[in-house]
Amino acid sequence: YWGIKLPPYFDPEQFNTVANIIKSSLDNQLNKRCKLCFITCINSIGNGLVVDSNTESTVIYPKEGLGGIGGSVIKSTALANVYMFRKLLPSNIDIIGCGGVTSGEDVFEHLLVGASCVQIGTQLVVEGPSVFKRINKELIEIMVNKGYKNIDNFQGKLKVIKQKEENVSEQNNTPNDKHRDYTKIFVIGMNKCASSTIHELFLNNDLKSQHCRYVFEQ
């Protein structure tokens, strides 16, 4: 029995290609003698650059400062990979969620998107072996608060929200939409509208801010 640790993937086509390769390997002669039973998602995100502003130098040693990035910053990517491969691979292939696990809530999220178990790396280095007891306690507390008796109650049962039809209708009927300068809106969102995200500016046309209204009208 063996498994593989996958790099992070970002595009739907990549997920499909890798999943097809894994599924095809399950039928070959070699795998009948040496069975693939799990994958780990994900390895570190490669060639990141971390800078220490105090020393004005790189932090990572190899490749002139470039190296694998892990920890909390990669959790969203890890969750996406676990989620996609859980949907694409047979249920008898376990998925180990790895990336950004620092708390019981992180474990809950990995399990929710379909992980069979989780791997803790960066936080283990930071906190030591006691991290396992703490995180396990936090996970149990979350499950109790939600009324879950066991992991099977929520594992792989992520709810995917859908955009309300009335919002779609409002967007399609926005007056003078084709005349809007979305470059200005993007710049506005970056520089002036700290309380509104670019996503909100595009989808909700939220131009109530004085700064937004002024620059847009100009």
Phi, psi and chi 1 to 4 in degrees:
 res  aa     phi    psi   chi1   chi2   chi3   chi4
   1 TYR       -  137.9  -66.5   90.9      -      -
   2 TRP  -151.7  169.3   60.0  -71.4      -      -
   3 GLY  -146.3  172.1      -      -      -      -
   4 ILE  -131.2  146.7   53.3  175.8      -      -
   5 LYS  -103.0  121.1 -170.9  169.6 -172.2  176.1
   6 LEU   -93.6  148.8  -62.9  176.6      -      -
   7 PRO   -72.1  168.0   29.5  -35.8      -      -
   8 PRO   -73.4  138.6   25.5  -33.4      -      -
   9 TYR  -115.7  153.1  -63.4  105.5      -      -
  10 PHE  -127.3  -14.8  -57.7   92.3      -      -
  11 ASP  -117.3  140.2 -174.2   85.6      -      -
  12 PRO   -53.8  -36.6  -28.0   35.8      -      -
  13 GLU   -64.6  -36.0 -171.4   60.6   33.7      -
  14 GLN   -64.7  -43.7  -67.3  176.1  -34.2      -
  15 PHE   -57.7  -47.2  -68.1  122.6      -      -
  16 ASN   -64.6  -42.8  -72.7  -40.8      -      -
  17 THR   -62.9  -48.5  -61.3      -      -      -
  18 VAL   -66.0  -40.8  174.8      -      -      -
  19 ALA   -62.0  -40.1      -      -      -      -
  20 ASN   -66.0  -38.2  -72.4  -25.3      -      -
  21 ILE   -63.4  -44.7  -67.8  172.4      -      -
  22 ILE   -63.7  -44.2  -67.6  174.2      -      -
  23 LYS   -65.7  -37.0  -74.2 -173.6  -73.8 -171.5
  24 SER   -68.6  -30.8   65.2      -      -      -
  25 SER   -69.8  -22.3   74.5      -      -      -
  26 LEU   -67.5  -19.3  -60.2  177.2      -      -
  27 ASP  -101.0   -7.8  -61.8  -35.9      -      -
  28 ASN   -77.8  166.1   66.2   32.7      -      -
  29 GLN   -64.6  -40.2 -170.2   64.3   32.5      -
  30 LEU   -60.3  -42.7  173.0   62.8      -      -
  31 ASN   -69.8  -18.4 -159.9   56.0      -      -
  32 LYS   -69.6  -26.5  -69.4  179.6 -178.8  178.8
  33 ARG   -95.2  -25.7  -61.3 -167.3  -58.0  -90.8
  34 CYS  -135.2   93.2 -174.4      -      -      -
  35 LYS   -83.5  125.8 -173.6  177.1 -179.4 -178.9
  36 LEU   -73.2  122.8  173.8   68.4      -      -
  37 CYS  -124.7  -10.1   59.8      -      -      -
  38 PHE  -155.7  157.6   73.2   89.3      -      -
  39 ILE  -127.7  154.0   64.5  169.7      -      -
  40 THR  -115.0  128.0  -59.8      -      -      -
  41 CYS  -124.3  113.6  -61.5      -      -      -
  42 ILE  -138.2  168.5   55.7  174.5      -      -
  43 ASN   -77.9  178.7 -151.5  -26.2      -      -
  44 SER   -65.7  156.6   57.6      -      -      -
  45 ILE   -81.6  120.7  -64.4  179.7      -      -
  46 GLY   -75.4  155.4      -      -      -      -
  47 ASN    56.8   43.7  -65.0  -42.6      -      -
  48 GLY   -86.8  155.2      -      -      -      -
  49 LEU  -122.3  119.0  178.7   61.5      -      -
  50 VAL  -109.6  129.9  179.7      -      -      -
  51 VAL  -117.2  135.3  174.5      -      -      -
  52 ASP   -95.0  108.8 -173.5  -31.7      -      -
  53 SER   -69.7  -23.1   59.1      -      -      -
  54 ASN   -71.6  -46.0  -67.4  -38.7      -      -
  55 THR   -92.1   -8.4   61.3      -      -      -
  56 GLU    56.1   43.9  -58.1  179.2   12.2      -
  57 SER  -140.7  171.0   63.9      -      -      -
  58 THR   -73.6  159.1   60.1      -      -      -
  59 VAL  -105.7  -37.1  174.0      -      -      -
  60 ILE   -86.1  139.9  -59.0  173.2      -      -
  61 TYR   -80.1  -49.2  -65.8  107.6      -      -
  62 PRO   -73.8  161.9   29.5  -36.1      -      -
  63 LYS    51.4   45.3  -62.9 -169.7  -64.8 -176.8
  64 GLU    56.4   38.2  -62.9 -175.2  -16.5      -
  65 GLY   101.7  -12.7      -      -      -      -
  66 LEU   -87.0  138.6  -60.1 -176.3      -      -
  67 GLY  -169.5  177.9      -      -      -      -
  68 GLY   -71.6  135.2      -      -      -      -
  69 ILE  -106.4  130.0  -58.0  -62.0      -      -
  70 GLY  -132.6 -167.2      -      -      -      -
  71 GLY    88.7 -162.9      -      -      -      -
  72 SER   -58.2  -31.0  -62.1      -      -      -
  73 VAL   -67.3  -16.6  -66.2      -      -      -
  74 ILE  -104.3    6.8   72.3  168.1      -      -
  75 LYS   -61.4  -43.6 -172.8  179.5   78.2  168.8
  76 SER   -61.1  -40.6  -66.3      -      -      -
  77 THR   -66.7  -40.5  -59.4      -      -      -
  78 ALA   -62.1  -45.1      -      -      -      -
  79 LEU   -61.6  -40.3  -69.0  172.7      -      -
  80 ALA   -62.8  -41.3      -      -      -      -
  81 ASN   -68.3  -43.8  -82.1 -107.3      -      -
  82 VAL   -59.5  -46.6  171.3      -      -      -
  83 TYR   -60.4  -47.4  177.4   65.5      -      -
  84 MET   -68.8  -44.0  -70.6  -58.7  -62.4      -
  85 PHE   -70.8  -29.1  -78.3  115.3      -      -
  86 ARG   -64.5  -35.7 -177.9   66.2  -71.4  157.6
  87 LYS   -73.3  -31.4  -68.1 -159.3  -59.7 -178.1
  88 LEU   -94.9  -21.4  -65.2  169.9      -      -
  89 LEU  -103.2  157.0  -66.7  177.3      -      -
  90 PRO   -60.5  151.8  -20.9   31.4      -      -
  91 SER   -67.1  -17.9   59.0      -      -      -
  92 ASN   -81.7   -2.9   62.1  -27.9      -      -
  93 ILE   -95.9  111.9  -58.7  -64.3      -      -
  94 ASP   -74.8  151.0  -71.4  -37.9      -      -
  95 ILE  -121.9  123.4  -61.3  179.2      -      -
  96 ILE   -95.4  118.9  -59.4  174.8      -      -
  97 GLY   -81.0  129.7      -      -      -      -
  98 CYS  -143.1  122.4  175.8      -      -      -
  99 GLY   139.2  109.9      -      -      -      -
 100 GLY    76.8   22.1      -      -      -      -
 101 VAL   -86.7  104.9  178.1      -      -      -
 102 THR  -124.5   -7.7   64.8      -      -      -
 103 SER  -150.9  170.7   67.1      -      -      -
 104 GLY   -62.9  -33.7      -      -      -      -
 105 GLU   -64.0  -39.0 -175.8  175.7   20.4      -
 106 ASP   -62.9  -42.2  -64.2  -33.5      -      -
 107 VAL   -62.3  -44.5  173.8      -      -      -
 108 PHE   -56.9  -43.8 -180.0   82.6      -      -
 109 GLU   -65.9  -41.7  -68.0  176.1    4.7      -
 110 HIS   -61.7  -43.2  -89.6  -83.8      -      -
 111 LEU   -66.9  -38.5  -64.5  172.4      -      -
 112 LEU   -61.7  -36.8 -175.1   65.4      -      -
 113 VAL   -85.6   -2.2  -59.2      -      -      -
 114 GLY   124.2    2.6      -      -      -      -
 115 ALA   -67.1  144.7      -      -      -      -
 116 SER   -82.6  -32.1  -55.6      -      -      -
 117 CYS  -160.6  179.6   57.5      -      -      -
 118 VAL  -128.8  159.4  -59.9      -      -      -
 119 GLN  -117.5  135.9  175.3 -178.5  -38.1      -
 120 ILE  -114.9  122.3  -58.3  173.9      -      -
 121 GLY  -118.6  -73.1      -      -      -      -
 122 THR   -58.1  -45.8  -58.0      -      -      -
 123 GLN   -67.3  -28.5 -165.4   62.2   26.9      -
 124 LEU   -64.5  -40.9  172.6   60.9      -      -
 125 VAL   -65.2  -40.7  175.0      -      -      -
 126 VAL   -70.9  -44.1  172.4      -      -      -
 127 GLU  -105.0  -24.6 -167.3  171.6  -27.1      -
 128 GLY    88.7 -178.2      -      -      -      -
 129 PRO   -58.8  -21.7  -24.7   34.3      -      -
 130 SER   -64.7  -14.8   62.7      -      -      -
 131 VAL   -59.5  -33.5   67.1      -      -      -
 132 PHE   -66.5  -42.8  -61.1  111.5      -      -
 133 LYS   -65.1  -42.6 -176.1  176.1 -179.3  179.8
 134 ARG   -64.4  -48.7  174.3 -178.1   63.6   79.1
 135 ILE   -65.7  -39.2  -72.8 -179.6      -      -
 136 ASN   -62.0  -40.8 -174.5   63.7      -      -
 137 LYS   -63.8  -43.2  179.2  175.3  179.1  -68.1
 138 GLU   -65.6  -38.7  -67.9  173.5   -3.1      -
 139 LEU   -64.3  -43.4  175.3   60.3      -      -
 140 ILE   -61.4  -40.5  -68.3  173.2      -      -
 141 GLU   -62.5  -41.1  -70.8  174.7   -8.5      -
 142 ILE   -63.4  -44.0  -69.1  172.1      -      -
 143 MET   -64.7  -40.3  -68.4  174.7   60.5      -
 144 VAL   -63.9  -45.1  169.4      -      -      -
 145 ASN   -62.3  -31.0  -70.6  -23.3      -      -
 146 LYS   -91.7   -5.6  -71.2  178.2  172.1  -70.7
 147 GLY    80.6   20.5      -      -      -      -
 148 TYR   -87.7  132.7  -66.8  133.1      -      -
 149 LYS   -85.5  -33.0  -57.7  -64.8 -175.9 -178.3
 150 ASN  -152.3  173.2   53.5   60.6      -      -
 151 ILE   -64.2  -32.3  -70.6  174.5      -      -
 152 ASP   -59.6  -21.8  -69.8  -21.5      -      -
 153 ASN   -66.0  -24.6  -66.7  153.3      -      -
 154 PHE  -133.5  -10.5   63.7   90.6      -      -
 155 GLN   -61.9  126.3 -172.7  176.8   33.5      -
 156 GLY    70.3   18.8      -      -      -      -
 157 LYS  -115.7   40.2  -62.9  179.0 -179.4  178.8
 158 LEU   -62.1  132.9  177.7   69.1      -      -
 159 LYS   -90.7  130.1  -58.4  170.1 -174.4  174.8
 160 VAL  -103.5  116.0  179.5      -      -      -
 161 ILE   -74.0  150.2   61.1  172.1      -      -
 162 LYS  -122.1  147.1  -64.4 -177.9  178.8  179.9
 163 GLN   -68.7  135.4 -168.7  173.3   16.5      -
 164 LYS   -68.5  142.3  -66.6 -178.5  179.3  179.7
 165 GLU   -61.3  -35.5  -68.5 -175.8    3.6      -
 166 GLU   -65.8  -32.4   55.8  -93.4   26.8      -
 167 ASN   -68.1  -39.3  -70.8  -19.2      -      -
 168 VAL   -62.3  -41.6  175.5      -      -      -
 169 SER   -63.0  -42.1  176.5      -      -      -
 170 GLU   -62.8  -39.5  -70.2  175.2    3.7      -
 171 GLN   -66.1  -41.6  -67.9  165.1   33.6      -
 172 ASN   -68.2  -23.0  -67.9  -24.0      -      -
 173 ASN  -106.1   16.4  -64.8  -37.3      -      -
 174 THR   -63.9  124.1  -59.0      -      -      -
 175 PRO   -65.6  141.7   24.6  -34.3      -      -
 176 ASN    57.6   28.0  -58.9  -38.9      -      -
 177 ASP   -61.3  -39.2 -174.3   65.5      -      -
 178 LYS   -70.7  -14.6   64.6  180.0  179.9  179.8
 179 HIS   -94.8   -3.1  -60.0  -61.3      -      -
 180 ARG   -73.0  142.3  -71.9  176.6  178.6 -113.7
 181 ASP   -94.6   94.8 -174.0  -17.2      -      -
 182 TYR   -70.6  -20.7  -73.8  112.6      -      -
 183 THR   -63.7  -41.6  -57.4      -      -      -
 184 LYS   -64.6  -43.5  -77.2 -174.8  178.0  180.0
 185 ILE   -61.2  -38.7  -64.8  178.5      -      -
 186 PHE   -64.3  -46.0 -175.3   84.2      -      -
 187 VAL   -63.7  -40.1  173.0      -      -      -
 188 ILE   -59.2  -48.0  -66.0  164.7      -      -
 189 GLY   -61.8  -35.8      -      -      -      -
 190 MET   -73.0  -38.1  -68.0  -66.6  -70.4      -
 191 ASN  -104.9  -27.6  -63.0  -40.2      -      -
 192 LYS  -118.4  -39.0  -61.0  -65.2 -177.0 -179.0
 193 CYS   -97.7   73.6  -59.7      -      -      -
 194 ALA   -64.2  -26.4      -      -      -      -
 195 SER   -84.6   -8.4   62.2      -      -      -
 196 SER  -121.5  137.9  -63.1      -      -      -
 197 THR   -85.4  163.4   63.8      -      -      -
 198 ILE   -60.1  -38.7  -59.6  -57.7      -      -
 199 HIS   -57.9  -42.9  179.8   75.3      -      -
 200 GLU   -68.5  -38.0  -70.7  171.7  -21.4      -
 201 LEU   -63.7  -40.7  -74.3  170.7      -      -
 202 PHE   -73.0  -46.2  -87.5  100.6      -      -
 203 LEU   -82.9  -34.6  -65.6 -172.9      -      -
 204 ASN  -106.0   -4.5  -60.0  -32.2      -      -
 205 ASN    50.6   44.5  -56.9  -52.2      -      -
 206 ASP   -79.5   90.7 -175.0    4.9      -      -
 207 LEU  -113.6   31.5  -60.0  176.2      -      -
 208 LYS   -76.0  -22.8  -64.7  179.0 -178.4  179.2
 209 SER   -63.9  140.4  163.5      -      -      -
 210 GLN   -60.2  -41.1 -178.2  177.1   -3.3      -
 211 HIS   -63.2  -44.3  -67.7  -63.7      -      -
 212 CYS   -61.9  -47.2  -72.4      -      -      -
 213 ARG   -64.7  -41.7 -174.9  168.9   59.1 -107.7
 214 TYR   -65.0  -50.4  173.5   76.2      -      -
 215 VAL   -68.0  -37.1  178.2      -      -      -
 216 PHE   -64.8  -44.1 -179.9   76.4      -      -
 217 GLU   -70.1  -27.3  -70.7  177.2   -7.0      -
 218 GLN   -73.8      -  -66.6  -61.1  -48.9      -
